[in-house]
Amino acid sequence: MDRMNARWIEIKYACNCMQDEVSLQSQERGKHERVDEFVERLRDQVSDDHQKRSPLCMADSMKYVKIPVAHDGAIGEATGGRA
């Protein structure tokens, strides 16, 4: 993925240990990145973010994770489609 030209998306998630949903910024799915690879990358980012926010939480899953879907149905793509 070309990190210099990357566009960003907002991921939202919640855990039972949290009062409110939280957001984090992630690079959109790469043009040739498979959806399963993208989801694995997000899983790691959410896990790292959650560990920093709630270091004492022992949950092994989140309540939910919201990933944006572009108008054309592309998962993890910034709004407006690909350039």
C-alpha positions as CSV (number, residue, x, y, z in Angstrom):
1,M,0.0,0.0,0.0
2,D,1.3,3.4,-0.9
3,R,1.3,5.1,2.5
4,M,2.2,8.5,1.0
5,N,-1.0,8.7,-1.0
6,A,-3.2,6.8,1.4
7,R,-6.7,8.0,2.2
8,W,-8.2,7.6,5.6
9,I,-11.4,6.1,6.9
10,E,-13.0,6.2,10.4
11,I,-13.5,2.9,12.1
12,K,-15.9,2.9,15.1
13,Y,-16.1,0.1,17.7
14,A,-17.4,-0.7,21.2
15,C,-16.6,-3.1,23.9
16,N,-18.7,-4.1,26.9
17,C,-16.1,-2.4,29.1
18,M,-16.7,1.0,27.5
19,Q,-19.5,3.4,28.1
20,D,-19.5,4.8,24.6
21,E,-18.5,3.9,21.0
22,V,-15.0,5.1,20.1
23,S,-13.4,6.0,16.7
24,L,-10.0,5.5,15.2
25,Q,-8.5,6.5,11.9
26,S,-7.2,3.8,9.5
27,Q,-5.9,3.7,6.0
28,E,-8.5,2.7,3.5
29,R,-8.3,-0.8,1.9
30,G,-5.6,-0.8,-0.7
31,K,-6.6,-1.1,-4.4
32,H,-5.3,-4.7,-4.6
33,E,-5.7,-5.6,-0.9
34,R,-8.0,-8.5,-0.3
35,V,-10.9,-8.0,2.0
36,D,-9.7,-10.7,4.4
37,E,-6.3,-9.1,4.6
38,F,-7.9,-5.7,5.2
39,V,-10.1,-7.1,8.0
40,E,-7.1,-8.7,9.7
41,R,-5.2,-5.4,9.6
42,L,-8.3,-3.7,11.2
43,R,-8.5,-6.4,13.8
44,D,-4.9,-5.7,14.8
45,Q,-5.5,-1.9,14.9
46,V,-8.7,-2.2,16.9
47,S,-7.0,-4.6,19.3
48,D,-4.0,-2.3,19.8
49,D,-6.3,0.8,20.2
50,H,-8.5,-1.0,22.7
51,Q,-5.6,-2.2,24.8
52,K,-4.3,1.4,25.1
53,R,-7.7,2.7,26.1
54,S,-8.7,-0.2,28.4
55,P,-5.5,-2.0,29.6
56,L,-7.4,-4.0,32.2
57,C,-10.1,-5.3,29.9
58,M,-9.8,-9.1,29.3
59,A,-12.5,-9.3,26.6
60,D,-11.6,-11.5,23.6
61,S,-14.1,-9.8,21.3
62,M,-15.7,-6.4,20.7
63,K,-19.4,-5.7,20.9
64,Y,-19.2,-4.4,17.3
65,V,-16.9,-2.8,14.8
66,K,-18.2,-0.4,12.1
67,I,-16.4,-0.3,8.8
68,P,-17.4,2.1,6.1
69,V,-18.8,0.8,2.8
70,A,-18.5,3.1,-0.3
71,H,-21.5,3.9,-2.4
72,D,-20.4,1.3,-4.9
73,G,-20.2,-1.4,-2.2
74,A,-16.4,-1.4,-1.8
75,I,-15.6,-2.3,1.8
76,G,-13.1,-0.1,3.6
77,E,-12.9,2.6,0.9
78,A,-12.9,6.3,1.6
79,T,-16.1,8.1,0.6
80,G,-16.0,9.2,-3.0
81,G,-14.5,6.1,-4.6
82,R,-11.0,5.4,-5.9
83,A,-9.0,8.1,-7.7
